[in-house]
Amino acid sequence: MQSGPREIVTPFRPIPLDVPEGMTPNEFFNSAENLNDLAHNNGLLQNPEGLLLYRKALGHSNLFDASIIYNTSQSILDPLGRPVRRTQVPENVKNVWNRMNQVVIEYMLERYPDPAAHLVLAGEASLDATWPLTSPGVPSIRMLHNHFIVFSKADLREAPIADPHNPNLNDGGQHSLFQAYMREVYRDFISALDLQILRPCPEGSCRIGLTGYPQGLPSWDVAGGAPALREVRFWKEYDTILKGFIDFYRTFFSQVSTRNAAMPRDIYFPDLVEDKLLFNNDFLMTAKMVRARCIHDAKYANAIRWQPAFKQLIYRNDEGRIIVTISQNSIGNAITELLGVVVNRKPDADAYARAEPALIEQLLEVRRRLIEADLGEGIATPYWDAS
């Protein structure tokens, strides 16, 4: 069987929402009005912390697909002012967020125990605040949200090979920038983080054999497997990886923007940044190269994401180990593409209706477990009641 990224077709039921005249779809999807509709038609559970579990109306997979969003649509009306990554979430909210994640991931692994039969993943993509709302690739809901997805590997095997030049698979060239010029600098910096539960994977050992992804990214094996997700230490280390990535990214692009720039404010690991980055010739030579191209190539400069853009996820590999990985820069919309799965959504109400009962049965069971753990209260919709 040829290894390579797969493109699957996922049917959905068309959403009967009218976008007001003069607005683009992305602008409307980020509005409080749309989020209100999301909760009433697809909401499963919400809690006082503002976290909302919902069914993905435009999903990645109809086998299992759900999200938890930090719904600040009513309290922060400016879409660019809303939290877009874990590091911006208040600690009391993050505590509940992490527990909800643990419960949902545990359910997916229990329901789909065979790594040879199903690809299980969960994680988040940053919603880069430098994106114009109307730009292609901007997430349709500009608030921090996690994805929980299961794919059938039988379906992936039967799916055609995706175009390897799809920009969402190769991060539009920025991924290769890190790999080609700063590979060792990045790995040296990341390896200096204080991690105990997360153990670095040997290069290439954590890929999904069917797709060959993730490619070239640092990955970590979770010591203790899924039970470790019940430990506070795991989630602190999950945040540590993100913070280290953000420090690297911000430091690099500050040097691209301004030669010999001072260390960015609010750096998480200032000693590491000073020691591993700001005195590293390869790091600063690469910044010089990118800066020079930005000055002379308007299209290239416009494509730069000056603030950290990433995808971070937890997934089960072919051996059944739980793996954490993080991209180096991401311009794409779908977190699945980090594992080599391109989703082609097609409107097909009949096909979706055939998959819907089994999907909702699972989502309601997840909701039951969350309610039992005092992580929220049920929401009634036209498709299910609140209990």
C-alpha positions in Angstrom: 0.0 0.0 0.0 1.4 3.4 -1.0 2.1 5.7 1.9 1.0 9.3 1.4 -1.5 12.0 2.4 -5.2 11.0 1.8 -8.1 13.0 0.7 -11.4 11.8 2.0 -15.0 13.0 1.3 -17.1 13.8 4.3 -20.8 14.5 3.6 -22.7 17.2 5.6 -26.2 18.5 5.9 -26.4 22.1 4.5 -26.8 24.7 7.2 -29.9 26.9 6.7 -28.1 30.1 7.7 -28.5 33.3 5.6 -25.4 35.4 5.6 -26.5 39.1 5.8 -25.9 41.1 2.6 -22.6 42.8 2.6 -20.9 40.3 4.9 -18.5 37.5 3.9 -19.2 34.0 5.4 -16.1 34.2 7.6 -17.2 37.5 9.0 -20.7 36.2 9.8 -19.4 32.9 11.3 -17.4 34.9 13.8 -20.4 36.9 14.9 -22.3 36.5 18.2 -25.4 35.7 16.1 -23.8 32.7 14.5 -22.4 31.4 17.8 -25.9 31.7 19.3 -27.2 29.5 16.5 -24.3 27.0 17.0 -25.3 26.5 20.7 -29.0 26.2 20.0 -28.8 23.8 17.0 -25.6 21.9 17.8 -24.8 22.6 21.4 -24.4 19.6 23.7 -23.1 20.9 27.0 -22.0 24.2 28.5 -20.6 25.3 31.8 -20.1 28.5 33.9 -16.6 28.8 32.6 -17.8 29.5 29.1 -16.8 26.2 27.6 -19.3 24.8 25.1 -19.2 21.2 23.7 -20.9 21.0 20.3 -21.4 18.8 17.3 -19.5 19.9 14.2 -22.1 20.8 11.7 -19.4 21.0 9.0 -17.3 18.1 10.4 -14.1 16.4 9.5 -15.5 12.9 10.1 -19.0 11.5 10.6 -17.6 8.6 12.6 -16.8 10.8 15.6 -16.4 14.6 15.5 -16.9 17.2 18.2 -15.4 20.4 19.5 -15.1 22.3 22.7 -15.0 26.1 22.3 -14.2 28.8 24.8 -17.3 30.8 23.9 -16.4 34.4 24.5 -18.7 35.7 21.7 -21.1 37.4 24.1 -18.4 38.9 26.4 -15.7 39.9 23.9 -17.4 41.3 20.8 -14.1 42.1 19.0 -13.2 38.9 17.2 -9.5 39.9 17.3 -9.6 40.3 21.0 -10.7 36.8 21.9 -8.4 34.1 23.3 -7.1 32.0 20.5 -4.6 29.7 22.2 -4.3 27.8 25.5 -1.8 30.3 26.9 -4.4 33.0 26.9 -7.0 31.1 28.9 -7.5 31.9 32.6 -6.2 29.2 34.9 -9.5 28.3 36.4 -11.0 27.9 32.9 -7.9 25.9 31.8 -8.4 23.5 34.6 -11.9 22.6 33.5 -10.8 22.7 29.8 -8.1 20.1 30.5 -10.4 17.8 32.4 -13.0 18.0 29.6 -10.3 17.1 27.1 -9.2 14.1 29.2 -12.7 12.8 29.4 -13.4 13.1 25.7 -10.0 11.6 24.6 -10.5 8.7 27.1 -13.9 8.0 25.6 -12.5 8.0 22.0 -9.8 5.5 23.0 -12.2 3.3 24.8 -14.8 3.3 21.9 -12.1 2.8 19.2 -9.4 0.7 20.9 -7.6 -0.8 17.9 -4.9 1.5 16.4 -4.9 -0.6 13.2 -8.6 0.2 12.6 -8.9 3.8 13.6 -7.0 7.1 13.7 -7.8 9.0 16.9 -6.7 12.6 17.4 -7.4 15.7 19.4 -5.9 19.1 19.5 -6.1 22.7 18.5 -5.0 25.1 15.8 -4.0 28.7 16.5 -6.2 31.4 15.1 -3.5 33.9 14.1 -4.6 37.4 15.0 -2.7 38.8 12.0 -5.1 37.2 9.6 -7.7 39.5 8.1 -11.1 38.0 8.7 -11.8 37.6 5.0 -8.5 35.9 4.2 -8.6 32.3 2.8 -7.9 29.7 5.5 -9.1 31.8 8.4 -10.9 29.4 10.8 -14.7 29.9 10.6 -15.0 30.5 14.4 -12.4 32.8 15.7 -12.3 31.6 19.2 -10.1 28.9 20.9 -11.5 25.5 20.2 -10.3 21.9 20.3 -11.2 19.2 17.8 -11.9 15.6 18.7 -11.9 13.3 15.6 -11.8 9.6 14.7 -11.2 8.4 11.2 -11.6 4.8 9.9 -8.3 3.6 8.6 -10.2 1.4 6.1 -11.7 4.5 4.6 -8.3 6.2 4.5 -6.8 3.3 2.7 -9.5 3.4 0.1 -9.2 7.2 -0.3 -7.1 8.7 -3.1 -3.7 10.1 -2.5 -4.0 13.9 -1.9 -2.0 16.5 -3.8 1.3 16.7 -1.9 1.6 20.4 -2.9 -1.6 21.3 -1.1 -0.4 24.4 0.9 -2.2 23.1 4.0 0.0 20.0 3.9 3.3 21.8 3.6 2.5 25.0 5.5 2.9 27.2 2.5 6.7 27.0 2.5 7.1 28.2 6.1 7.5 24.7 7.4 10.4 24.1 4.9 12.0 27.3 6.1 12.3 25.9 9.6 13.4 22.5 8.3 15.9 23.7 5.8 17.7 26.4 7.8 16.9 26.0 11.5 16.3 22.4 12.0 19.0 21.8 14.6 18.5 25.2 16.3 14.8 24.4 16.8 15.4 20.9 18.0 18.1 22.0 20.4 15.9 24.7 21.8 12.9 22.5 22.2 14.9 19.7 23.7 16.1 22.0 26.5 12.5 22.3 27.9 11.9 20.6 31.3 9.8 17.6 30.4 9.3 14.4 32.3 6.1 12.7 31.0 6.7 13.7 27.4 9.7 11.9 25.9 11.2 12.8 22.5 10.4 10.4 19.8 13.2 9.3 17.5 12.8 11.0 14.2 10.2 9.4 12.0 9.2 6.8 14.6 5.8 8.4 15.4 4.4 8.7 11.9 1.1 7.2 10.7 2.3 4.6 8.3 -0.7 5.0 6.0 -0.1 8.7 5.4 3.6 9.2 6.3 2.6 12.2 8.5 3.6 14.1 10.6 6.7 15.0 8.6 9.8 16.6 10.1 8.1 17.7 13.3 9.3 17.1 16.8 7.1 14.7 18.6 6.9 13.3 22.1 5.8 9.9 23.4 3.5 10.1 26.5 5.1 8.0 29.2 2.3 6.0 30.8 0.0 6.3 27.8 -3.6 7.5 28.1 -3.8 7.3 31.9 -1.1 10.1 32.0 -3.7 12.5 30.7 -5.4 12.3 34.1 -2.3 13.9 35.6 -1.9 17.7 36.0 1.8 17.3 35.1 0.9 16.1 31.6 -1.1 19.2 30.8 1.6 21.5 32.3 4.1 19.8 29.9 1.6 20.1 27.0 1.6 23.8 27.8 5.4 23.9 28.1 5.8 22.7 24.6 3.4 25.3 23.3 5.2 28.1 25.3 8.6 26.9 24.0 7.2 27.0 20.4 5.8 30.5 20.9 9.1 31.8 22.3 11.0 30.4 19.3 8.5 31.7 16.8 8.1 35.2 18.3 11.9 35.6 18.7 12.6 34.5 15.1 10.0 36.8 13.5 10.9 39.7 15.7 14.4 39.4 14.2 12.9 39.1 10.7 11.0 42.3 11.4 13.8 44.3 13.0 17.5 43.6 12.8 19.1 42.9 16.2 15.7 43.4 17.9 15.5 43.1 21.7 14.0 40.0 23.2 10.2 40.1 22.9 8.3 41.0 26.0 6.6 38.3 28.1 8.9 35.6 26.9 8.4 32.4 28.9 11.9 31.1 28.8 14.2 34.2 28.6 17.4 32.3 29.6 16.9 29.7 26.9 16.1 32.4 24.3 19.2 34.3 25.1 21.4 31.2 25.2 20.0 29.1 22.3 18.7 31.7 19.9 20.0 35.3 20.2 23.6 34.1 20.1 23.1 31.5 17.4 24.5 32.5 14.0 22.3 30.0 12.0 19.2 31.4 13.6 20.1 35.1 12.9 21.4 34.3 9.4 18.0 32.8 8.5 16.2 35.8 9.9 18.4 38.0 7.7 17.5 35.9 4.7 13.8 36.1 5.3 14.0 39.9 6.1 15.8 40.6 2.8 13.2 38.6 0.9 10.3 40.4 2.6 11.8 43.8 1.6 12.0 42.8 -2.1 9.0 40.4 -2.5 5.7 41.9 -1.6 3.7 38.7 -2.1 6.1 36.7 0.2 6.0 39.4 2.8 2.2 39.4 2.8 2.2 35.7 3.5 4.2 36.0 6.6 2.3 35.3 9.8 4.1 37.6 12.3 2.3 36.1 15.3 2.6 32.4 16.3 0.6 30.1 14.1 0.5 26.5 14.9 -1.3 23.2 15.2 -0.8 21.2 18.4 -2.3 17.8 18.9 -2.5 14.5 20.7 -2.9 11.4 18.6 -2.6 7.6 18.8 0.1 6.2 16.5 0.2 2.8 14.7 1.7 1.1 17.8 -1.0 2.4 20.1 1.2 4.9 21.8 -0.1 8.4 22.7 1.9 11.1 20.9 2.1 14.8 21.1 3.3 17.0 18.3 3.3 20.6 17.2 3.7 22.2 13.8 6.3 24.9 13.2 4.0 27.3 11.3 0.5 26.7 10.0 -1.5 28.7 7.5 -4.1 26.0 7.0 -7.6 25.5 8.5 -7.8 21.8 9.2 -5.8 20.2 12.0 -6.2 16.8 10.3 -3.7 17.9 7.7 -0.9 17.7 10.2 -1.5 13.9 10.1 -1.9 13.9 6.3 -5.7 13.8 6.1 -7.3 16.3 3.8 -11.0 16.6 4.2 -13.2 17.4 1.2 -16.6 18.3 2.6 -19.6 17.7 0.3 -23.2 18.7 0.9 -25.2 15.4 1.0 -28.1 15.4 3.5 -29.0 11.8 2.8 -25.5 10.5 3.4 -25.2 12.5 6.6 -28.5 11.3 7.9 -27.3 7.7 7.6 -24.3 8.4 9.8 -26.1 10.8 12.2 -27.8 8.4 14.7 -24.5 6.6 15.6 -22.6 9.9 15.8 -25.2 11.5 18.1 -25.4 8.4 20.3 -21.6 8.8 21.0 -21.8 12.5 21.6 -24.6 12.1 24.1 -22.6 9.4 25.9 -19.6 11.8 26.1 -22.0 14.5 27.4 -23.3 12.1 30.1 -19.7 11.5 31.3 -18.9 15.2 31.4 -22.1 15.9 33.4 -21.3 13.1 35.8 -17.8 14.7 36.3 -19.5 18.0 37.1 -18.1 19.6 33.9 -21.3 21.2 32.7 -25.0 20.9 32.0 -26.8 19.6 29.0 -28.2 21.7 26.2 -31.5 20.9 24.5 -31.7 21.3 20.7 -34.2 20.2 18.1 -32.2 16.9 17.8 -31.8 16.0 21.5 -33.0 17.0 24.9 -31.0 18.4 27.8 -30.7 15.3 29.9 
